[in-house]
Each structure stands twice: as C-alpha cells, then as structure tokens.
Amino acid sequence: MMPAELKALFTTDTPLIDVRAAVEYAQGAFPTAINLPIMDDKERESVGICYKQDGAEAAERLGHQLVSGNIRERRVQAWQTFIDQNPNAKLYCFRGGKRSELAVGWLRASGYNIARIPGGYKALRSYLLTVVDALPPLMILGGKTGNGKTDLLASLTRLVDLEKRANHRGSAFGRQIEAQPSQIDFENLLAIDFLKLGSGSTASPVVVEDEGRLIGRVSLPLPLQAAMKQAPLVLLEGDMEDRVERILKEYIIQQYAQFMARETDPELALAAHSAVFLAGIDGIRKRLGGVQHERLRACIINAFAAQAKGDLEQHREWIRDLLSNYYDPMYDYQIDMKAHRIVFRGDFDAVTEYLCGREAQAR
C-alpha cells in the first residue's frame, strides 16, 4: 500500500480484523483492530513446530487439519459478524501472507468480500514508525506536580496526552487501576495521535506535557524524547494549597471511587487503594532516604485509616509534605537545567490564554 493509503487507514479509524494468534496480538496491535485469529495459540505453536521439523508443505497440511469443520465455521462466522457490523473493515495477518490469504478466501467462498492489507501488521507498524521519525514542532507544558497540566491540555486542540496514552500519571504514585498498554501499543497510539494532527516540520506546534524517559513502565519513543529536549517550554505555576486539593481530588477521592466501582466492598477498595500509595512511597525510598521514607510511609498508613472514618485531612498533610520536601526541590533542579527554553510562564488562566492564542494564530 502507498503511504497515503496507510495514513487513511489510521486517520479514518478503519476497522481492522487481526487474524494473528492471540499471543501475537497481545505483543502489539492497533486501536481499531479486533483479534479474531485464524489459529489459536496452541494451533499456531503446533504448526510452527511442524514447519521446523518437516517443512512448509507439512505445516500447511497440519494447519488445514487443525482448522477445519466446526472450528473453521465458527471462525468464519466471527469474521462475518464483524464485517456485517463494519462493512468497511480490512483484514491482515503478520506479513500479509498465507493466513490472511486463507481468511479472505474462506470469506469469499461464503459470499463475503473483504480487502486484505498487503504486508500485514509488519507494514502497518513500519509505517507508524516513520510517523514518529517525522514529528511536527512541539511545545512542552511543564509545571510542578498538581498544577493542573492535564486539565489545561484538555482545553487545547493540538495536543497529545502522553499520560493518557500510557495510562499512568507519570509520578511514583501514578499507577492506574487498569494495566498500562504494551510498549508497542503505546508507540502505535502516539504515532496515530501525531498522524491525525499532521506530521512533519511544516505543521503547527503540538503541545505535550513535560515527561521523563519513562511513564510508568512504558518508554517514550527515542525520536520523541529527542524532540522534547529541544522544544520550547511553557511553565504552569500555581498555589501550593490549590495543588494539594487537586491531588487530593484526583489521586484520593476519584481513584477511591474507581476502586469502589470494582471492589464494591469499602474495606477491600480502601486496602487496594492504599496499596498503590505504599508501593509508590517504597519505590522512591532510596531518593527519600530511610528516615524520611519511614515517616511518610507511616503518614500514608494513618491517612488511609483516617479516611475509613471520613477524615481526609491527614491526606492533605502527607501530600503537602511530599510536595514540599521531595517533588518541588527535584522539579526546581530540573527546571534550572531547562531555563533557557522557557518562553512563557504563568497561572492556569494565563497559560491557557497563551497556548490557545498560539493555536488561533496557527489556524
């Protein structure tokens, strides 16, 4: 497929049928793809062993034996159902080879026509990698923890929300209830976001939040890391008490509600919620030092015990303590290293006006 055709698949959110095995899909896929494999993991493994031992023809015969009769019928019916719901769907396997060819043939024999993607998953993935190699200009939104950078991003149109795509807030306490995407899925999501905004040096700037190399356990693509280190920086500044209240709302009140929606039992929800923060404080033990770590850990335990009785004040105390004695000094050191890149700084309203004004000028 030509680059323009590949771009259209992603910018129009074309529904995709991924006929690779589940284990392949789990390693990396695309947001509009559904996994309806032609062979399950066990069948694929058996065919792979046969291929190594007896060659391609024997492996193909085994594949037809394993996927036949009712098994084949059920898999074709699953594809048919998806096509009925998504008439513009396309289909792919890993390299656009035998598996997708068979799937398209079986569908055609049952009266269904669907286009398969030449080069398969590999071609789609390779194309998205080229997108990240040709990023538009960036504008970095920085600021201390709790200043509301995520809320500000939501008011913009030309943005890529790195933490949303990573499903992680970026800090030691940023783990969400749902698991993070695989590294490949994360990279694919980012590439599609940039693709929809327009890539290349002639596009207007895209705002991203200031992040380190890692967001949780996923890593920013190297070209994006390099671009972010050179991009102009806008700093969002805010009052300490406003920051404490925002963190309390987002990390304590709202996240506890999410645990309650999953656990339903208040005690289990509170235990699961507190475990996130105890793991977070333990994760920065070396940087805090033993004495400070033990003190803050005890404060967190006491705060969750008080929360069970409806008291949130102790949460405010440890949040304020952690900001003042850990996050803010670290931030001040890091921002000193980037001072030459700062083009604007101000409170929420001022920064919003500045960034929205730049967007308006670019249109």
N, C-alpha and C positions, 0 to 999 in steps of 0.2 A: 504494500500500500504506500501511496505517496504521503509525505509529511502532512499535507493539508487534510487528507482523509483521516489520518491518525488523530490529528488535532480535533477534527469534527467529532470523532467518537467520544472524546473526553469532554469537550466543551458543551455538547448537547446531551450529556449523560445517557448515552446509548445503552440500553440493557444488554448484558452480555451473559452467555452461558459458558461457564468454565467446565470443560469435561475432564480436566485432570483429576487425579485421585485426591482425596481429602487431605492427605499429608502434604501434597504439593501446594494445594490452595492455602493451607494454614501458614506456609512459609512466606507467602506473598501473593496478593491478588489486587483487584481494583474495586472501587466503591460501588459500582453499578453491576458487578458480576455476582452471579449466584453459582454455587458449586453443585452441579448435577453430573457426577462423574460417570464415565462410560465403564470404568472398572473401579472397584473399591480398593482400599489399601492392600488387603490380603491378596486379591486377584492380581493387582499390579506387581506385587512382590514375587508371586509365583511366575508370572510371565517374564519378569526380569531375570530370575534365576535360570529359567529355561533358555532365554536368549544367550546368556553367558556360557551355558553348558552345551547347547545343541544348535544355536544359530537362529537367524531371523525367521526362517520359514516355520520351524518348530514352535517358536514363541508365538507367531501369529495364529497357528492352528490351535494352540492351547488357549489363547485369548478368546477365540470364537467358541471353543468348548465351554469355557467358564462363563461367558456372557451369551447365553442362548436361552431359548424357550421363554418361560415366565420372567426370568431375570431381565432378559433383553426387552421384553414387552413392557415391564414396569419402568425401565429407564427411558424408553422411547416415550411412554405416556407422560413422564415427568417433564421431558423436553417439550412435548406438545402443549401441556398445560401452561408452561411459561410462555411459549410463543403465542398462544391464544390471548394471554394477558398482556403481552408485549410484542405486537406484530413487527416492530422494527428491530427486534433483537438480532444479535450476531453471535457466532459461536467460535470458540477457539480451544486448542489444546496447548501443549508446551511450545512446539515449533511449527504448528500448523500442518502436521503430518498425518500419520495413519489414524490416530484416534479421532481427530476432527473430521477426517475424510469419511471414516466409517459412520460416525454420528450423522453427518449430513446425508449420506447415502441411505441410512435406515429411515431417516425422517422423510426423505424424498419418496421412498417406497411406500410410506404411509400417507402420502398426499400433502406433506408439509415441506415448504421450501424455506431455507434459511442460509444466509451467506456465512461462510467461514472466513476467519481473518488470516490472510497469508502471513506466515512467520509466527503466528500464535502469540502466546504470552511473552515469549522472548522478544518479539518485535515491538510489542506494546511497551514493555518495560524499558527496552533500549531507547525508544522514542522519549519517554518521560525523563530519562537520564540526560538527554540532550537539552530538555527544557531547563533543568537546574543548572546546566552549564551556560545558559544564556539568560540570566535573570535581568529583570528590569532594575532601574535605580531603586535604592532602598532609603527609607527614613526610619531611624531607630527611636522607639519610645522607651525611655528609661525613667527610673524613679525608685524611691525606697519602697520596700515591701509594705503593702497595704494602702498605697496611694490611689488605687483605683485604675490602674493601667488597663485592665481587662474591660472595665466598664467604658472607658474612653475609646478603646478600639472599636467597641460595638457601635459607636456613633459615626464611624467612618465608612466609606465605601471601598476605598482602595487599601485593603489590609489583608494580611494573612495571620491568622491567630495560631501561633505555634503551639501554645499550651493546649488549646482546644484540640488540635490535631494529635498532640502527644497524649491527650487525656491525662494530664498531670499539670499541677500548678507551678512546677519548677523549683519549689523550695524543698527543704528536708521534710516538710510536712505536707507536701503537695500530692500525695498518692490519692487517687480516686477509688470509689468502690469498684467500678468496672476496670478490668485489666487494660493496660496500655496496648496499642497496636504492635504488631511485629515491626522490626526496623524497616523492612521493605514496604509494608503497608503505609507506614509513616511517611517514608520518602515519596511514595506514589501520591498520597493525599496532598502533600505540599506541592509537588510538581503540578498537579491538576489545578490547585488553587492559583498558582502563578500563571499557568497557561490561560485560565479564564480571565485573568486580569491583563494579559498581554505581556509577553516576554520580550527581551531584547533591550538594547540601550536607548531606543527612541521612545519607549513607553514612559509615562509619568510615574513618579516615585510610589512605591508601595510601603506602607507602614507596618513594621513588625516590632514586637516587644523585645527589649534587650534581654538576651539569654546567654547562658554559657554554652559550652560544647554539648552538654547533656541536659535533657529534660526528663527527669526520672531515669529510666534505663535506655531510652532511645537517643540517638545521636543526630545532631543536625548534619545534613549533607555538607561535605567539605567545601564545595563552591559557595554555599550559603554562609558558612562560617567566615570564609574569606571576605565575602561582600559585606557582611555585617561589621567586620572590624574596620572597614574603610568608610562606612556610611555616616552621614551627619546624624547628630544625636539631639533629641528634644527631651528635656527633663521635666517630669511632672512632680511638683512639690506639694506637700500637704502637712496639715497639723497632726501631731502625734496622737491626740485623742480621737480624731477622725479615723486615723489609721487603725487604732486599736478596735474601734467599733466596727469598722468594715471587716477586719479579720475575724472578730467575734461572730459577726453575722454569717460570713461565708464559710469559715472553717469549723465553727462550733454549731451554730443554730441550724444552718441549712444542711450541713453534712450529717448532723444527727438525724434530721428529718429523713434524709436518704437512707440511713441505716434502719430507721424505724419502718420505712416502707418495705424494706427487705426482710427484716427480722421479726417485726410486729411485737415481740416481747421487749419492753423497755430496758430490762436488765441486760439482755443479750445485745441489744443495739448499743447501749452505753459501753459495754465491755469491748465490743468490736471497734467502736469509735475511739475509745481511749487507747486501744492497742496501736492505732495508726500514729498517735502522738508520742507514745512511749517508744515505738520503733524509730520515729523521726528524731527524737532527742538522743536516743542511743546512737543513731547514725552520725551525729556530729560531736560525739563525746570527746574525741581527740582534739578537735578545734576549740571546744569549750574549756577543756581541762577538767580533771577529775572532780574537783571541789564544786565548780560551777555546774557541772553536769548533774551531780547528785542533788544539788539544791533545786535546780529547775525540774528535775525528774520528780522529786517529792512534791513540788508545787503543782505539777500537772496531775499527779495522782489525787492530791487533795482537791483540786479544782473539779475533777470529774465526780468525786464523791459528793462535793457540794452541789454540783449540777443535778444529781439524782434527787436532791431536796429542793430544787428550783432556784438555787443561788448561782448566778453566773459571774459574780464579782471577782472570784478568785481566778477565773479565766482571764479577766482583764489584767490582773496583776502579773501573771506569768507572761502574757503576750507583751505587755509594756516592758517588762524586764528583758525579755529575749530581743525585742527590737532595739532597746537602748544599749545593751551590752554585747550583742552579737551581730545582728543584721546591719544596723546602722554604721558601726565602725568599719565593717567589711565593705559596705557599699561606698562609704566615703573614700576609702583607699582605692577602690576600683575606679570610681568616677574621677579621681585625681589623674589617673592614667589616661583618661579619655577626654580631659578638659578641652583639648584643642579641637575636638569635633563637635562641641556643643554650639548649636545655632539658635536655640531658644530655650527658655525655662520659665515656668510659672505655675499657677494653681490650675485646678481642673478646668475651670471656665476659660482661662487664658490659653491654655494649651489646646483645648478643643477648638477655640476660635482660630488659633494659628493653623492647625492642621486642616480644619475644614476649609479655611480660606485658601490654603495651597491647593486643595483638591478642586475648589471652584475655579481658580486661575488656570488649572491644567485642562479643564473641560472646554 
